[in-house]
């Protein structure tokens, strides 16, 4: 029994209803104990997060795959959960406390963490509701959280095991320090921005009366960070720079502090840049840190001149003048900082070298500094300039852990898709630096390490175990730091399945995972971490395939950002067009490795596609076409029914290939064109007026196959239509069977129907080109073979109806010019070459083996059409030639923005096609 569909398609009316039905009935992971497993884990969104357009793309692609594999009968598990997001979550809670004139330090660590848990229960996890709106068929019954007890135990075990394996250690190194958040952050959490700044030049006096070969008694240095000279420990020059060869090993006396520091030879100094001499502050610059180590400075002896809030503190040698102590590094709230005071004192002491520049009038003027645009590191969360800061932190020996994942990619255990990302992967992994995994926060997995009064460390799962290591009576204090969020989320593919219990049923069946889908932007944030930890801890690659998709960009190709005001809200698009339309847009635009340009009009177009399918199903219902009772294709005798069954077979084969290759765009376009063009536009039109039992059975079966094949992309409308088409004995589409049947392509039927459709399309395109779609017309055929005559005869009614011809006439040797339907018998012989009809107002027709004419009864101005076509042809030919020249210019192709090159290629293809189309149209006009 069918359920009558409403006259209009309203996504909002069906989406929540069907999602609730699927989830409440456990249909996202039906019981299939003996089925082949298929496993995906989602990149766990932050507990603080909201669904953005990148999430929409990422999760749509995952859902397409998991729904596809579920329909194919597999035990499809999509692991879902959230990340505790250490920095982001602590920021949110502290910000709320500030609004109440409260702060974290008013509480003990334990009480603050309780407040974070309270926030998580009340406000965290908004994104999980939003993922449901997108249609994500995740196994919510096993939702995970990286701070769940079982997950936390796994994290602590990994830390202890890696420490015992010598792969985690404590070291004093420079880190990216966020003075606002007062914690170290990773390189990957640093955003470089171009900032207008200054370049200052100073004199560093040579000590002990030493002079350069040119007679100068100082070395000129330049810097964009003058405040750091308070902690300078050397001046570096290039070993081959003859200007300074005589002073290498000598000393300079630093202004302000009076510190004597050596001149060292190091290739870091570029003779071609500035004076060729650079000041070295190893405690506050990553390059200088390496120079300092090469010069023999131990990290423990390097000077630190800033505290955790980036205020000046005393260096170990006590030489920073008191007037600088406590000053912030930069000017703040109108108050000069250490930078301004250092410049002022150097100028007063005569050590500032002015920058000479010219005004517009040509007059020379002196400035304290040279204006420069400086690439400046900012914390992506704190939003302030990052300070390279010397501090003790915990590190993972990432270089050793990176070996196994690289080998896995090389030998095919991990397939990276698209393959073009392999080069980037290897470059990063081969040059990987020690991974700083400690963070100075309260929210997160507290590091399982305890220190005695002498600074000796004891690493253990519990304090009792640490105490046992230290011995009775030894007082221990636990490390205050927590682990980097990416450390714990690196365990996601296996800790979510019950690891470290390797006998856990889910772990045994679903690890390794089959596929990971992520944005390329977290390849090293997360994907590489999982590969390193997974291979070391489990001995296996965490997933067989890694699919990296691009970014969703604004319509003009620019990156979306709140500051630009071009951020797109996926929930707003769902409200406007429905989740199915947004999902289909994402899939159809996802071409491996390329970014997606947001296009509301295309989303709207896919909403129209859903409406088209809705109306086609309503048409079927009106004509007695209901749910199919068979998985096999029904028996068919008519050419059109045999043809459409073959088209389903071809579509299914192409779709399976596209899905196997993870070509989401190809898969979406295959089912789109079959559903819209082949089924709705042609098959339904061809069978109108002929709804016999065979046709009803075939049409119902074909519609069922469309709904199943389209379901992974558009789950809501397909489930609604599937159930509306008839009683399926509690057999919802989400757990239906992927099409599997023995019928194939009927070559004879395919030839006949495609010939008929081609004939109709040619006539339609001719009428459209002439602006004569609604004009009265008759068709003359003057050359026809016996075989083609029979095709005309069998498909006469459809051709007349779909071309809106008043009559179709053919000239025969015996009957002259008659209506084809009156002849009733095939022509004798193989062919008849006949006299062409040449009345005024006729257009030549040469198509599909026929020669003839279209007669518009003189109502079409053919001369005007010729003029229009010639003008358009001239314009397109000119544009095509110009674009061909531009694309042939290597400078343009190599230097222009990729989107500009792509647009030029698309425009060239368009105009080239227009040239051919217009030439053909002119030929038809004669």
C-alpha angles and dihedrals in degrees: 000000000000123000111228111242121225117253092249132047112237113180094193091059094061109027102075092039094055096041091053090048093051095046097042092050096048093242096143088074111016119190107275105150095165097041125108109267123241118184138189127169117203121230095258109243119224115271085234093051136115125203110271128181092265090056089049091056095043096048095041091058091048092048092050090055096044093047090048093052092044090054088050088062100255128142089253114193121184107186113214132189148119137261119234089227098209101204098034095048095046088049092053094049094044091049090054090049090052090054087059092047088252132121141198096249090063087074138056116254091254093051092048092051088051088055090052091052089050090052090049092054094046104036111004124100099038087144093066090066089048092051088055090055089056089055098248108172097209126157095256091173087074099039111163135208123195090229095052111124096249091048093046090052090053091050093052092047091052092051092049093045094048090048092051089048090055092246097113120054141157119248143164108240141138114277135183099262121198105207092195096053091031094222141103116258131192127258087250091061093056119097118200115218130182108243130182106245144145139264115214127195121209139183116236105194117229113239129237096021094294116156136192122248090261090056098255116141094206142052118234116227130178131205144168089211107053093167090069091067085085086074100035114141103177148359116234129208129176114267091233096046103114092195090072103028092106095054102045106123092023123108140243125207111231115229116239096015098044089218115157111224132177130249107235132191112236133153090228087081110086113213090203095055118083113307092341091244123103132192113237120218103170094180094059110031130057095217091044090051090060092045090050092053091049088050090056103259113142112222089240089060097048115111121250113198100175134064126219092281093050094254119141115264132179118278121231092261092053094230101126107107116244093242089070098048113108094014116131114244092244137033107278132185090353093306118120115244135205091285094058094044093049091052091046094050093046090051092049091049092050096246097114113098108210123228112239115214138159130242123227087266091056096253117143117235134178122235128184091233145010116252111241138172104232129197100232127189117232130183110249091220106030094040095214131113111281117238120212098229132185111231144137113266141158117259137192117218092239093172092067093042091050094063098076097048091050090052090047091055092046095051095042100251085121117036114199114207121231092032091214088080092065092082091054091045093053094044092054096042093047091053097037118147128214108289114238104215103173123095129188096232139112098220114075142045106328112227110256096229131115129195130209123215091272093056096253111148129224117192118199143137092252139021090245090058090048091049090051089055092049096044133234118314095019109128113226133195122195121236109262095214130095129214125268109265090235089060092063096038087054086074093055100108094057110017088060088058097054102276132177082048096076090189092060106126094228092048093050093048104035105035126121094041117231100227143007119199117193142145114269088239092074096045090113099024093061118347096061091044090055092048093050097045095037095053094045096045102037103022091233137091107259093230137013096223132030113198116194117196128192132247127276106240134189118272092266092053096255122132114264116247137160091235090059092046092227099114113131119216109218091200089058089053090049090051090051104038108009132255093271093059093049092047093050091049090053093049096044092050097044104104111169112273098355127113119242123236113217112241119177091189091061091049087052089049091056090049084057088050089056090049090050091054091046092053093045089055090049089052090051091051091049090055097046097261109145141163116316119251095207141057090209118076112264119250111271134189105171117087094235093053093045088048096052092049088054090048089055089052092050093046092050092050092049092046093052091051092050092049092048088054092043090237096154094173092052093046092050093047093048094056092037094057093043094050097041105031106026101034107026101031100035116015096045090046092049094051097046110126093017107080100152121156093268093052093047091051093047094044092049091049093048092049089052091053090050092052092050095046092045095044098089089056101037107021101165103053093038092053091048094050093042092057094040090057094068150309108302098178096253091314104141120194094241089069098030123122121272110243112282120164140139099232116109139178117315101213095198094051091044092053094048097046095042090050090052093047092047090052091050093046092051092053092045093050091049092051092046093050090053093046087241102121092127098034120114111257144172128198124230119195115195104169121041138153122225090251094050092046089057090051090051091049095049094046099035098116093049093047093049093046097044095044093039090231118166090212143348116223130189129189113228130179093241106033104031116211110348139150107275094229090059095056094068096182137073121260116256119243129021099286146351122215107203142184112279118239109238108182122149112270096032127130124210116248120200110164145127094002094312133110117201147111140258113228115206093179091247094298096118121076099222095180091056089048091052091053093049093047093048092050092048091046091053092050095048093045090052092049093046092052093048092049091046088056092049093049089048090057108095092202091059096044094047101038106032121091111274091241090055091052091047091050091050090051092048092047091049091051090049096050093043090054090047090054092055093044093051093046089054091048091052091050090055090053089055 
